[in-house]
Amino acid sequence: MAAGLKTIIALSFVLAIGFLLVILSSALWRNYLPLLVVATYVLAPLPNWICSRCSNPDDFMESSGSAVLDFGRFCTGFLVVMGIGESFDLFFIPFVRAPKEGEEKEEKEGAETG
């Protein structure tokens, strides 16, 4: 097997494990706000794909269709960087943090009495 193919397989495995951990951590604490990061990464390739379809592949001059491709690459890069920044933003929001030991028990007792 070629070295490039092994690298692609390893990177896709790491990406799948990362998505799995984000989804499981969201379900564990019943806080689905971190799934916005997964949605950002799922939607990131769409501008590049749409703009590559809109460019004219039959044109022999490179400069006429490159603006559309550059815009698609810019939007894709923006979404990738936004996904990284969104992770850091969600880390510092107290709403996303896991509950402490006493907080979870107090919520259950409050639900039973009221």
Secondary structure as the mmCIF struct_conf table of DSSP 4:
data_model
#
loop_
_struct_conf.conf_type_id
_struct_conf.id
_struct_conf.beg_label_comp_id
_struct_conf.beg_label_asym_id
_struct_conf.beg_label_seq_id
_struct_conf.end_label_comp_id
_struct_conf.end_label_asym_id
_struct_conf.end_label_seq_id
HELX_RH_AL_P HELX_RH_AL_P1 ALA A 3 TRP A 29
TURN_TY1_P TURN_TY1_P1 ARG A 30 ARG A 30
TURN_TY1_P TURN_TY1_P2 LEU A 33 PRO A 34
HELX_RH_AL_P HELX_RH_AL_P2 LEU A 35 LEU A 43
TURN_TY1_P TURN_TY1_P3 ALA A 44 ALA A 44
HELX_RH_AL_P HELX_RH_AL_P3 PRO A 45 CYS A 54
BEND BEND1 SER A 55 SER A 55
TURN_TY1_P TURN_TY1_P4 PRO A 57 ASP A 58
BEND BEND2 PHE A 60 PHE A 60
HELX_RH_AL_P HELX_RH_AL_P4 GLU A 62 PHE A 91
TURN_TY1_P TURN_TY1_P5 PHE A 92 PHE A 92
HELX_RH_3T_P HELX_RH_3T_P1 PRO A 94 VAL A 96
BEND BEND3 ARG A 97 ARG A 97
HELX_LH_PP_P HELX_LH_PP_P1 ALA A 98 LYS A 100
HELX_RH_AL_P HELX_RH_AL_P5 GLU A 101 THR A 113
#
